[in-house]
Amino acid sequence: MGAGPVGLAIAWRCAQRGLRVSVYDDRPGSGASHVAAGMLSPVAEAYFGEHELTALLVESAARWPDFAAELAGASGVDLGYRTEGTLVVGLTADDLAEAGRLWAYQQGLGLPITPLRPSALRDREPALATRVRGGAVAPGDHQVDPRRLVAALRVAAERAGVEFRPARVGVLSEVDARVTVVAAGCGTAPLTGLPVRPVKGQVLRLRAPGGGPPGFRHVIRGYADGEPVYLVPRGSGEVVVGATVEERADTEVTAGGVLRLLRAAAELVPELTEYELVEAVAGLRPGTPDNAPVIGALPGRPDVLAATGHHRHGIVLTPVTADLVTELIVTGEPDPALAPFTPDRFAKEPRWN
Ligand SMILES: Cc1cc2nc3c(=O)[nH]c(=O)nc-3n(C[C@H](O)[C@H](O)[C@H](O)COP(=O)(O)OP(=O)(O)OC[C@H]3O[C@@H](n4cnc5c(N)ncnc54)[C@H](O)[C@@H]3O)c2cc1C
């Protein structure tokens, strides 16, 4: 249930293993993935106190190169997968201090991130504002275009024999299958009672003038006068600017959200003010109480697996989630890597219907 990147990748992998698979969704690809930036950032997204999540992010990011190559081959779709790496920058001294605390922690975990002097930063990306006080490079933090990812997964899954059913599932009993996987993103809570809540994010899409590529090649993320922001350049000329993080369930784009994003983006890369503003959109991240995904059988229901709650990381976590869920379905045995992410870690009894 759910044709976002997570559900589609599981369906594709299961079909490759010879299982008969149906995917239910009346609006495939319309969830968080439609809005997502597609950063594959296990290092820049390694936050204090999230060791188990960081380990899963690192594991999934390591699977991305092979996953991308296999999927592009199976679908014939260009995923927009790019490996130039990520620059993490601070505009002011305070911004740099905040970013620096985090990358010191990340370095302490042994993750690949290296501080750069301002001149070295600008050598890599001359488009950065001269005011930028400093930064670091995370060469292994890559990116993919999530809309292309979903398109590719749909083709690959269909070619592998997956059947698509344009239906929104209201209750689990509507689905007649040996195993049901609930990969419905923010639609998961009403079906399972799991504590998956929407976390709103607004993003903008800009386009470089003259139909050319953007004037920078790395993902650039960091802080501008205390405002966190990221800029993701695509080969198509598009730049994704994101994102707000709001505890709200609506998908309205607000003037304030656009203002904050544009101001922070243009402070880091001034030439963006000359770009065309082509889209402003909001989506809902499937968040959980501990920010980590929920993957595994519902308590007392070995026939119903959850694969959801991927919050800010569903694109990077797609390959590992698909592999581990498929293995669980085929063998009946959960991989030990799933132990921190089981649905039963939430004290409240799930409710299903
Ligand atoms: C602003 C923003 C930026 C982001 N940036 C990144 C990023 O840079 N990197 C990253 O890794 N992640 C990012 N994410 C997170 C990522 O988009 C999500 O974690 C990911 O899309 C989750 O995938 P999913 O397949 O579980 O859910 P979704 O993509 O939300 O898809 C869920 C699907 O389930 C379907 N569905 C819902 N209810 C039902 C039902 N009852 N029956 C049938 N189908 C149903 C929906 O129609 C939808 O197609 C971002 C998210 C946002 C909002």
The ligand as an SDF file (V2000), in Angstrom:
LIG
                    3D

 53 58  0  0  0  0  0  0  0  0999 V2000
   10.3070   19.3370    1.8140 C   0  0  0  0  0  0  0  0  0  0  0  0
   10.8510   17.9440    1.8590 C   0  0  0  0  0  0  0  0  0  0  0  0
   12.1840   17.7080    1.5400 C   0  0  0  0  0  0  0  0  0  0  0  0
   12.7200   16.4200    1.6200 C   0  0  0  0  0  0  0  0  0  0  0  0
   14.0110   16.2230    1.2640 N   0  0  0  0  0  0  0  0  0  0  0  0
   14.5420   14.9680    1.3550 C   0  0  0  0  0  0  0  0  0  0  0  0
   15.8890   14.7370    0.9810 C   0  0  0  0  0  0  0  0  0  0  0  0
   16.5860   15.6530    0.5430 O   0  0  0  0  0  0  0  0  0  0  0  0
   16.4010   13.4760    1.1100 N   0  0  0  0  0  0  0  0  0  0  0  0
   15.6380   12.4340    1.5920 C   0  0  0  0  0  0  0  0  0  0  0  0
   16.1620   11.3170    1.7200 O   0  0  0  0  0  0  0  0  0  0  0  0
   14.3340   12.6290    1.9260 N   0  0  0  0  0  0  0  0  0  0  0  0
   13.7780   13.8660    1.8210 C   0  0  0  0  0  0  0  0  0  0  0  0
   12.4800   14.0730    2.1740 N   0  0  0  0  0  0  0  0  0  0  0  0
   11.7340   12.9730    2.7820 C   0  0  0  0  0  0  0  0  0  0  0  0
   11.1640   12.0150    1.7500 C   0  0  0  0  0  0  0  0  0  0  0  0
   10.4420   12.7220    0.7580 O   0  0  0  0  0  0  0  0  0  0  0  0
   10.2200   11.0130    2.4340 C   0  0  0  0  0  0  0  0  0  0  0  0
   10.8340   10.4550    3.5670 O   0  0  0  0  0  0  0  0  0  0  0  0
    9.8680    9.9140    1.4280 C   0  0  0  0  0  0  0  0  0  0  0  0
    9.1700   10.4550    0.3330 O   0  0  0  0  0  0  0  0  0  0  0  0
    9.0420    8.8290    2.0930 C   0  0  0  0  0  0  0  0  0  0  0  0
    8.7100    7.9110    1.0830 O   0  0  0  0  0  0  0  0  0  0  0  0
    7.4060    7.0110    1.1950 P   0  0  0  0  0  0  0  0  0  0  0  0
    7.3510    6.1850   -0.0250 O   0  0  0  0  0  0  0  0  0  0  0  0
    7.4280    6.3240    2.5230 O   0  0  0  0  0  0  0  0  0  0  0  0
    6.2090    8.0590    1.3220 O   0  0  0  0  0  0  0  0  0  0  0  0
    5.6440    9.1480    0.3150 P   0  0  0  0  0  0  0  0  0  0  0  0
    6.6670    9.6210   -0.6260 O   0  0  0  0  0  0  0  0  0  0  0  0
    4.9510   10.1640    1.1580 O   0  0  0  0  0  0  0  0  0  0  0  0
    4.5440    8.3330   -0.5180 O   0  0  0  0  0  0  0  0  0  0  0  0
    3.4290    7.7530    0.1300 C   0  0  0  0  0  0  0  0  0  0  0  0
    2.4660    7.2090   -0.9160 C   0  0  0  0  0  0  0  0  0  0  0  0
    1.4410    6.5040   -0.2240 O   0  0  0  0  0  0  0  0  0  0  0  0
    0.1850    6.7980   -0.8290 C   0  0  0  0  0  0  0  0  0  0  0  0
   -0.8850    6.5600    0.1480 N   0  0  0  0  0  0  0  0  0  0  0  0
   -1.1500    7.2600    1.2700 C   0  0  0  0  0  0  0  0  0  0  0  0
   -2.2190    6.7170    1.8940 N   0  0  0  0  0  0  0  0  0  0  0  0
   -2.6300    5.6560    1.1550 C   0  0  0  0  0  0  0  0  0  0  0  0
   -3.6860    4.7050    1.2840 C   0  0  0  0  0  0  0  0  0  0  0  0
   -4.5410    4.7310    2.3070 N   0  0  0  0  0  0  0  0  0  0  0  0
   -3.8150    3.7400    0.3120 N   0  0  0  0  0  0  0  0  0  0  0  0
   -2.9540    3.6860   -0.7350 C   0  0  0  0  0  0  0  0  0  0  0  0
   -1.9410    4.5690   -0.9000 N   0  0  0  0  0  0  0  0  0  0  0  0
   -1.7720    5.5390    0.0310 C   0  0  0  0  0  0  0  0  0  0  0  0
    0.3250    8.2470   -1.2930 C   0  0  0  0  0  0  0  0  0  0  0  0
   -0.5790    8.5260   -2.3660 O   0  0  0  0  0  0  0  0  0  0  0  0
    1.7860    8.2950   -1.7590 C   0  0  0  0  0  0  0  0  0  0  0  0
    1.9020    7.9880   -3.1300 O   0  0  0  0  0  0  0  0  0  0  0  0
   11.8970   15.3360    2.0480 C   0  0  0  0  0  0  0  0  0  0  0  0
   10.5410   15.5680    2.3130 C   0  0  0  0  0  0  0  0  0  0  0  0
   10.0140   16.8540    2.2180 C   0  0  0  0  0  0  0  0  0  0  0  0
    8.5440   17.0670    2.4870 C   0  0  0  0  0  0  0  0  0  0  0  0
  1  2  1  0
  2  3  1  0
  2 52  2  0
  3  4  2  0
  4  5  1  0
  4 50  1  0
  5  6  2  0
  6  7  1  0
  6 13  1  0
  7  8  2  0
  7  9  1  0
  9 10  1  0
 10 11  2  0
 10 12  1  0
 12 13  2  0
 13 14  1  0
 14 15  1  0
 14 50  1  0
 15 16  1  0
 16 17  1  0
 16 18  1  0
 18 19  1  0
 18 20  1  0
 20 21  1  0
 20 22  1  0
 22 23  1  0
 23 24  1  0
 24 25  2  0
 24 26  1  0
 24 27  1  0
 27 28  1  0
 28 29  2  0
 28 30  1  0
 28 31  1  0
 31 32  1  0
 32 33  1  0
 33 34  1  0
 33 48  1  0
 34 35  1  0
 35 36  1  0
 35 46  1  0
 36 37  1  0
 36 45  1  0
 37 38  2  0
 38 39  1  0
 39 40  1  0
 39 45  2  0
 40 41  1  0
 40 42  2  0
 42 43  1  0
 43 44  2  0
 44 45  1  0
 46 47  1  0
 46 48  1  0
 48 49  1  0
 50 51  2  0
 51 52  1  0
 52 53  1  0
M  END
$$$$
